[in-house]
Amino acid sequence: MTKANKVRYLIRRTAVLPIIFYRKFISPVKLRCCRYYPSCSVYAYDAVMKHGIVFGGFLAFRRILKCNPFGGYGNDPVPEYGELIPEKCWIFVKKKLRIKKVKKEETN
């Protein structure tokens, strides 16, 4: 694991501390009433750890908004890369990032 990946992991891990606190101390006191599988707290944890704070937080917020009496129910896993945003867009973003890295290396 590179130093940058370790830093990203630590930032994500500190961002999910409130979710971990909720799951350990608040959730056991409440009745189980989640309409989706996995529960919203598990979904939020997985989304932030998989997609990062910004996009994972957006996915978690969207999931919480869906959890209402008029919303759906059932299996709702965290989407993989390319499911919400087409794979062509991810390739475009990766190419842009690669171009920036090459330009930085050329200037050094």
C-alpha positions in Angstrom: 0.0 0.0 0.0 1.5 3.3 -1.0 1.6 6.3 1.3 -1.2 8.1 -0.7 -3.4 5.1 -0.3 -2.8 4.9 3.4 -3.7 8.5 3.8 -6.9 8.0 1.8 -7.8 5.0 3.9 -7.2 6.9 7.2 -9.4 9.8 6.0 -12.2 7.5 4.9 -11.9 5.6 8.2 -12.2 8.8 10.3 -15.2 9.9 8.1 -17.1 6.7 9.0 -16.5 6.9 12.7 -20.0 8.4 13.3 -21.5 5.6 11.4 -19.6 3.0 13.5 -20.7 4.8 16.7 -24.4 4.7 15.4 -24.1 1.0 14.6 -22.5 0.0 17.9 -24.5 2.1 20.4 -27.7 3.6 18.9 -28.8 0.9 16.5 -29.0 -2.0 19.0 -31.5 0.1 21.1 -33.8 0.7 18.2 -36.2 -1.8 16.7 -35.2 -3.4 13.4 -37.3 -1.6 10.8 -35.1 -1.3 7.7 -36.8 -1.7 4.4 -33.6 -2.4 2.5 -30.8 -4.9 2.7 -28.1 -4.0 3.7 -29.3 -1.5 6.3 -28.7 2.2 5.7 -25.8 2.3 8.1 -24.0 -0.7 6.5 -24.7 0.9 3.0 -23.3 4.2 4.1 -20.2 2.6 5.5 -19.6 0.5 2.4 -20.3 3.5 0.1 -17.8 5.8 1.8 -15.1 3.1 2.0 -15.6 2.1 -1.6 -16.2 5.4 -3.4 -14.7 8.0 -1.1 -16.2 10.6 1.2 -17.9 12.9 -1.4 -19.4 10.3 -3.8 -20.0 7.7 -1.1 -21.6 10.4 1.1 -23.9 11.3 -1.8 -24.9 7.7 -2.3 -25.6 7.3 1.4 -27.6 10.5 1.5 -29.6 9.3 -1.6 -30.3 6.0 0.1 -31.5 7.6 3.3 -33.9 9.7 1.2 -35.3 6.6 -0.4 -36.0 5.0 2.9 -39.5 6.2 3.6 -43.0 4.6 3.6 -43.5 5.4 -0.1 -40.0 4.2 -1.1 -39.0 0.8 -2.3 -37.7 -2.2 -0.4 -35.5 -5.2 -1.0 -31.8 -5.8 -1.9 -30.0 -2.5 -2.7 -26.2 -3.0 -2.8 -23.6 -0.3 -3.2 -23.1 0.2 -6.9 -19.7 -0.7 -8.5 -17.7 1.8 -10.6 -19.4 2.2 -14.0 -22.9 1.2 -12.8 -24.1 4.8 -12.1 -21.7 6.5 -14.4 -21.0 4.8 -17.7 -17.6 3.1 -18.1 -16.7 5.4 -21.0 -16.8 8.4 -18.5 -14.5 6.6 -16.1 -12.0 5.9 -18.9 -12.2 9.6 -19.9 -11.4 10.7 -16.3 -8.6 8.2 -16.1 -7.1 9.4 -19.3 -7.3 13.0 -18.1 -5.5 12.1 -14.8 -2.9 10.2 -16.7 -2.3 13.2 -19.0 -1.8 15.5 -15.9 0.7 13.0 -14.4 2.7 12.8 -17.6 2.8 16.6 -17.8 4.1 16.8 -14.3 6.8 14.2 -15.0 7.9 16.0 -18.1 8.3 19.3 -16.2 10.5 17.6 -13.6 
